[in-house]
Structures are given as C-alpha cells and as structure tokens.
Amino acid sequence: MDLAFTTVSFVYLDTALLAAVVAIFAMRRRAPGALPLAGLLFAAALWSAAETAESMAPDLATKILFSKISHLGIQALPVFFLIFSMLYTQRTSALPVRRWLWLWLIPALAVIAAATNDAHRLFWREVRLIESPFGPESVYVHGPLFWIFTAYLYLMIVAATVILVRAAVKNRDLYRRQVVIVLVAAAIPWLANVLYLSGANPLPGFDWTPLAFTVTGTLLAWAMYRFYLLDLAPVARTALFEHITDALLVTDAQGRVVDANPAAYTFFTADGSLIGRSIENLLPPAVTETFSAGAQDTLVIAWPGVPRQVDVQRTPLSNGKTGSSGQLISLRDSTERMRMEESVRQSEQRYRT
C-alpha cells in the first residue's frame, strides 16, 4: 500500500498533532472536565490522523478502510463534549457518573455499523472515487444508519451547547469568557461538518471538519493560558450565595478568587473583574495580614484612600480528600455603623460638657 503526501495531507497531519499536543496539556490540569476535554481532543486527533491517511491512499478500498477507522474518533468526540460540559459546569447531578456508559452505546454501534458496512450497505449506500483539486477524493452516499447515528451525535452536541450557554449566562468575568471561547471552538467544526454533509459543499466529498479542529485546538490552547481554562473552573453555588448581602469571595488553595457573589462586585465596584485575581492583590495588606494571623476581626482601613470599616471573616474550605481547598472570605462594610457610633459618641461628649 503506497501512500502519497499531498498538501491537504500535511494540513490534516498538522491538525492531528496540534490536537494531540493540546490534549496532553489538558490532561495535566486538575479542574473538573480536564480529562473529557483531553479525550475530545484525542478523538479529534484520531479523526484528523485517519483523514490524513485517507487523503494519501491511492485506491478506494484503502480510503474506505481509513474512513472506518476515523469513526472511532468521530463517534467519541460528541460524547466527550457532553461529559465535559456537565463536569465543567458542575452539572453532574443531571446525569450520574454510572450512567455515562450508556452514552457510549449508540456510538459503539455506529463504529460497528461502519466497520461491517460491506455486509449490509446501511451506513454507506455507495462510495465512489472522484478527482478533486487535492487529488483522488472518496464521495460517500450515506445510508439510513448513518443519519440515525449522526442525529444522535448532533443531539449530544446540542445538549452540551445548551449547558454551556446557560453557564455563560449565569457566570461572569473570567468564567464567561472561558465558556464563550469553548462554545466558539466547538461551533466551528460543527458548522464545518454541516457544510460537509449538506449539498452546499463546494468540494464534494471533501470533509472540512478535521481542518476546523486547527482553529478549535488553537482557541482551547489560548483559553488555557490566557483565561485559565481547566485551571480555574466554575464552582457550585446556591441561591443563598447569590442573595446574601455580605461580599463573599471563594478562593482556591493558591489564593486566587474562583467565585464571588453579586454583593462582592458591588463592594469592589472599582476593581472590575474578580475571578482569577490574587486575594493579596485584591485586598489591602491589613486584611491579608489578619488572615495570616488566623484572626477574624473588624478593621478600619483606607479603601481606597477613604477610611472604611470592614468586618472580615475567613472560613477554611476542605474537599475532604487533600485537606484545604481554599477559603470563604466574608466582607461586611460597616462604615455607616462606624459613623453613627462616632456621631453618638460626639453627641454624648457635647452633652456632658
């Protein structure tokens, strides 16, 4: 079997390598969703690698073989995307972990259907070879099983997208930017796949989806290093956290803010984004020194440049496995109370004199 490199083969191969490299970096992260996102990228790498080999194959039988292999990645990718979306947004209660295996049933059947297509012709009714600007190209006439399995994959993509859109609406700051980048990174290959399957494909038989993973891998790598994707992840919260009037900050073990309630944004109105900020850079030294001493106190500090009385409380957080996982910091602005007490004190002094 002689394989010949073409221009598109190099592009497919570059895409596979990029996806694999980003997947390795994702595996090293500890945030929820890191492993399924790595699995998604490895699936994309496998898909692109199979497309590389298919584009290099000189005969139809070899092209069909690599197309069958590519479905190992194609069928796995949406499953990983859905699992990632649930873990990343802390929605695992919507689908218990023990039930995740059921998500793989139909994709597994799809791989079997593709592998055994010669016996039933229900996955691909016909495959023919045509000439394209990139060399010989295989064109697949899809059968009913293909469309059934594709509908299932698209359903999972839609479900994952809905989960992430809701997370983008609910969250703010850094997390919203993370989710938006993930959504864009997922939408590009999805739209490319729609183009491939539609009658509007400008190059019949040419699958644009693996090429789109180049953009996906680049965006995800950018999100990891610029917006701490898989390093800082949204945390589960309750309605009480949202509506309590004290400013609440949740930090991780490294002292970075991973969540803040609306009152905190009002409290730090001049500081802009809070998520991802170091607590030492966000709070005045008087407050962080109080934490270092292990105390909970009422402080009068300049914030910024104006005396401000703040009731500070710190509660260590534990994940029950590795010990401390951060802390919950409560800040209550009691400046008005301080002024009223001072006014009463001055009135008493005037009365006595």
Secondary structure, DSSP 8 states (H G I E B T S, - for coil): ------HHHHHHHHHHHHHHHHHHHHHT--STTHHHHHHHHHHHHHHHHHHHHHHH-SSHHHHHHHHHHHHHHHHHHHHHHHHHHHHHTT-GGGS-GGGHHHHTHHHHHHHHHHHTHHHH-SSEEEEEEEEETTEEEEEEEE-HHHHHHHHHHHHHHHHHHHHHHHHHHH--HHHHHHHHHHHHHHHHHHHHHHHHHSTT-SSTT---HHHHHHHHHHHHHHHHHHS-TTTS------HHHHH-SSEEEEE-TTSBEEEE-HHHHHHTTTS---TT-BHHHHS-HHHHHHHHTT--EEEEEESSSSEEEEEEEEEEEE-SSSSEEEEEEEEEE-HHHHHHHHHHHHHHHHHH-
